[in-house]
Amino acid sequence: MIQRIIPSSGESLPVIGMGTWQTFDVGDQTAHPELTKVLQAMYEGGGRLIDSSPMYGRSERTIGDISSMIDDRDDFFYATKVWITGEEQGIAQMHTSMRLMQRSMMDLIQIHNLLDWETHYATLEKWKAEGIIRYIGITHYEDSHHEILEAALRKKKFDFVQFNYSILSRNAEKRLLPACADLGVATIINRPFGEGKLFAKVKDQTLPITASIFEIENWSQWFLKFIISHPAVTCVIPATANPLHAAMNMRAGDGDLPDKYFREEMAAIMEAFEMQ
């Protein structure tokens, strides 16, 4: 799989990871074998980053339970978030997340949806210096907050920023992605499929013949290849509870990437579908 550099450290990270919103929020352990296969498919396909949050229900606990049974569990890049107001409340929540995910050290903790971000940044900066975490991040999922994210990146030194971006949601290209490149901030992309809306738009559409140029086998790879072909994208985190889909998503990180001209052709095709 293609790897991108985390600017603040020089460490490389595979361009496709795994989101866990809804898909890993399971209370019934009978779902664990299937989700274990999802993580195994991700690992075998070259993916490493697993992203979660306290607001994702039981996802953190599920990740901890499942990964503890995988021999290569320490090879994953574990990311979660803090999503609460107040310093002490944030510290307590982050300790709980680490316990649920069964991590003595967390690779990345992100301040979720900018909530009380300056308070939590001070804690995370201290934790990073102490080796409790490796990286500090901040997130949002709406275009309307991209400018606020950029302002935060310019005010404090973040290692990562996570935000929404897709083939039909390109607001991040205007300022946020260029700012990340200029400031040396790694990017994690959420909502790559527009919460499934992109698949609805191509339900009865045939994959363009030009997709074979970049070894694109299906629409999910079409959407993911578009995202990772932007040079300022570090990693994208599609979510799935289906091992076959996980394997297909990982393959989007292999092979050549579209250039800027083919990217615009890909977007134009999607926009034409949207108008039908």
N, C-alpha and C positions, 0 to 999 in steps of 0.2 A: 504494500500500500504506500501511496505517496505520503511523505512526511513534511511537516512544516515546522519551522523553528519558533520556539517561544522566545521572543526578543530579550526579555529580562534575564534569561539564564543561558540561552544557547542550546537548551535541551530540545530534542525533536519530538513531535507528537503526530500520530497518524491522523489523517484529515477526516476520517469518519469515526464517530463515537456512538454512544447510546444514550438517548433520553429515556426517562422512566415515568414521566407524568402519565397517570391513569394505567399504563400497561403493567407496572410493577406494584400497583396499589391493590394487593390481594390479601385477604384474610385467611383464605382456605389454602392450606399447604399442599393440597392436591395439585395446585397450579405450579408448584415449585419445580417439578421435573421438566416441564415445558420451558419455563423461564431459565432454568439452568442450561438447556439446549440453546436458548437465545444468546446467553453470554458466551457459551462455547463457540457458537457460530461467529460471533463477533471476534473472539480471540483468534480463531482459526483464519478469519478473513483479514486479520491484521489490525483490527480496532483495539483501542485501549481505554479511552475515556468513558467513564460511566457518570452521568450527571443526575443528581437527585435534589430533594429539598424537603424541609419539614412540612411544607404545604401540600406535598404529594401523598398525603395519607400514610399508608403503611409501606411506602416504597423504600425508605431507608432501611427499615427492618428486613424487608424482603431481600434487598441487596446484601445485607450483612449475613443473613442466613444462607443464601445461595452461594455467595462467593466463598464463604468459609469451607464449603465442600469441594471447591475447585483447587487442584494442586497448584495452578499458576496464579492464584488469587493476588499475589503481591506484584504481579506484572501489570495489573490494571492501574489506571490513573483515576483515582476516586475524587469526585467533586460533589460538594453539597452547598447549602446556602444557609444564611441566617435571615430570619423573617419575623422580626418582633421589634418592639420599641423598648429602649432602655439598655444601659450597659450590663447590669447584672442579669437581666432577663436574656440578653443576647448570649452572654457567657454560658448560662445554664442551658440554653437551647443548643448551642454548638457542642457542649459536652455530651448532651443527649444524642445528637446526631452521630457523633463519633462512636458512642457506645452502641447505638443501633446498627451502624454500618461495620462495627467490630474493627475499628481502626485506631491504633495508638497514635498515628500521625496521619493527618489528612493532606492529600496533595493540594487541593484547592477548596477554599471556602469563599463563597461569593455573597455579597450583600444583595438580597433578593428585592427586586422592584424598587431599589433606591431607598427603602424604608430605614429611616434614622441612620443614614449611611455614614455620616461623619463620626457618630458615636461608635459604631461597629468597626470602622476603619482603624481607630486608635487601638482597639483590642486586637484586631487581626495583625496590625503592624508589630505589636508586642509579641504575639504568638509566632509570627514568622521569625522574628529575631531569636526566639527561644526554641525553634525547631518543632513546634507543635503542628504547624502547617508549612507548606512549601510555597504556596502562591496565594495572592489576594485578588479577588475579583468583584465585579459589580454587574447587575443585570437589570433588564426590563424586556418587555415583549411587545411593545406598541411603538409605532412610528412617532406618536406625539411626544414620546420621552427621549428621542434620540439626541436632541439638543441638550437636554439635562444630563444625559450620560456623557456627552462630549465635554460639558463643563466640568463634571466630576473628574474626568480623566486628566483635564488640564490643571486641576487643583491639587490632586494627590497622585502618588505613584502607584498605579494599579498594574498588576501583571496580566490580568485577563478582563475582558468585558464580554458579556453575553447579551445578544439581542436578536430580534426577528429579521429575517431576510429570506426572500425566495424569488423565483423567476417572475412572479407577478406582484411582488411586494418589494420594490427596489429603492425605497426611500434612503436606506442606509448608504447607498452609493453616493449620495449628494455630498455628505459631510463626514458621517461617522466612520465609515471604512477608510477614507483617506486620512482622517485624523488619527486613527489607530496605527496606520502605517507610519505616519510622521512621528508619533509619540512612542512607538515601539511597544504597543500593547497587543497581546495575543487576543484573537477573537473566537468566540464560540457562537454558532448560529442555531437559534431555536426556530420553531415553526417552519421548517423547510418545505413542508407540504401544505402550508396554510390550514393546519388542523384538518387535513383530509380533503379540503375543498378543491385542490388541484386535481386530485384523482377523479372527482365528479365531473370536472370540465373535459377530461380526456376519456371518459368512460367508453364512448363508442368510436374513438378515434384510433387510427392506425399510426404506429410509431413511424416517423419520417425515415425514408431510406437512408438519408445522410447520417442517421444515428450510428450506423455501422462503422463510420469513419473513426469514431471514438469508442468503439466496442460497447456501445450503450444497448442493453438488451431489453429494457422495459422503461416505463414512464418514471418509476421511482429513481432509476439511475439517471434519466434525463434531467430531472429536477435537481438531484444531488450534484451531478457533474457541472451544471450551470453554477451552482453556489461555490463549489471548491475551485472552479476555474478563475474566480476572482483572487488576485494575488494577496489581498489583505485578509483573506479568510484562513484561519488556522485549523478549525475543526467544526464540523456540523454534526448535530446530535438527533437524528431521526429516532422516533420511538416505535417499538413494535413488541408484541408478545408472541410473534410467529417466527420460529427459527429459520424457516425458508426465506421469509422476507428479510430477516437480519442478514443472512448470507448474501442475498441479492444487493442489499444496501451497501455492504462492505465492498462488493466488487466495483461499486462506483468510484472507489478510491484507487483503482488500478488503471494503468494505461495512460495514454495521452489525454490532455485536457483541451477543451475548445479554446481557440484564440478569441480576441475581442470581436472579430467580425462574425464568427460562428455563434458566439454568445448572443449577439443581437438578432441573428437569424432564429435562434432557439426561442428567444423572447417574443419575436414577431409571430411565430407559429402559435404560441400559447395565446397571444392577444387576439389572433384571428379566431381561435376556438372560442374565446370568451365572448366574441361578438356574434357568434352563431345562435 
